[in-house]
Amino acid sequence: MTSPVWDPGQYLRHADHRTRPFHDLLARTGPLPHEPAPRIADLGCGAGNVTTVLADRWPAARITGYDNSPQMLERARAHAGFLLDFAEADAATWEPSETYDLIVSNALLQWVPGHTARFPRWLDALNPGGTLAFQVPGNFDAPSHTLMRELAESPRWRTRLGGLLRHGDAVHAPADYLEHLAAPGRTVDVWETTYLHLLQGEDPVLDWVKGTGLRPVLTALADDPGAHDAFLTAYRDLLRTAYPPGPHGTVLPFRRIFAVARTTV
C-alpha cells in the first residue's frame, strides 16, 4: 500500500469527533505506576492534538509522540515543551529503548499490517503496573469504505488504484485482540462502541474521509488533477446516497474497537 501523504489541516477539521474516542480510551486506563509523573509514549501522534490531552491529564509526565509523517510531525511540534517532545518513528518497526508507564495509540494500528505481532515487545517495555491502550476504527464494512474500495476496483480505476485500500482485515475482532493481549500477570479490557457523529456542512462524510481513509487515493492521484477530481466526484455522489442529510445534519455511524492491557505489579 502506498504510504499516504497526510494533511494535518484536513485531518483536524473534525478534531472534536475524532478526539472523543481517545478520551473514552483514557477514561479506562486507570492509574499509572509513576503518577503523577509517568513516562508515556504516544504511537501515531499525528498532529499532536491528542498528545496534548495526555499532557493535560498528567502535567508532570514525560511524553514522547511518535509518527512517521513529516507533515503531521511538523504540526505536532508546535505543541512541544519541556516534558513533551515528538520524534519520527514507524509503529511497524518501533522498538522501545526504555520502559514506559503507558504506551497508547489512537487510530493508528489499522495502518500497520500484522500489528498484533508488535504487542509482546511493547508489553515487555511496560513498567510493572504499566498499560498498553489503543483504539482502532472498526468500520471497514461501512459504506464509506466499501464504496471507496468498489470504486477503486472498478474498470475505470483498477489499473491505478486496485489493491491500494485497506480491507476489513486491517483490524481484528475484539475477541482476537483479547486473545492476543490476555496472559497471566495482565488484566485486559476490550470493548467496542458505535458513535453516531452528527456532521454539518456540504458533503461532510467526504470531508471526513479526505482526512483519513481516502489519503492513499489522494496521494496516488496527486499528480493528475483531472483523475483526482473525477474520482472525488464519483465517490461524492455515492456518499450522498449512502449518507443523506437529515434535518439536523448528516449522521455518520462509526464503530471503534478499544483495548486496555495492564500488567500487574
Secondary structure, 3 states (H helix, E strand, C coil): CCCCCCCHHHHHHHHHHHHHHHHHHHCCCCCCCCCCCCEEEEECCCCCHHHHHHHHHCCCCEEEEEECCHHHHHHHHHHCCCCEEEEECCCCCCCCCCCEEEEEEECCHHHCCCHHHHHHHHHHCEEEEEEEEEEEECCCCCHHHHHHHHHHCCCCCHHHHCCCCCCHHHCCCHHHHHHHHCCCCEEEEEEEEEEEEEECCCCHHHHHHCCCCCHHHHHHCCCCHHHHHHHHHHHHHHHHHHCCCECCEEEEEEEEEEEEEEECC
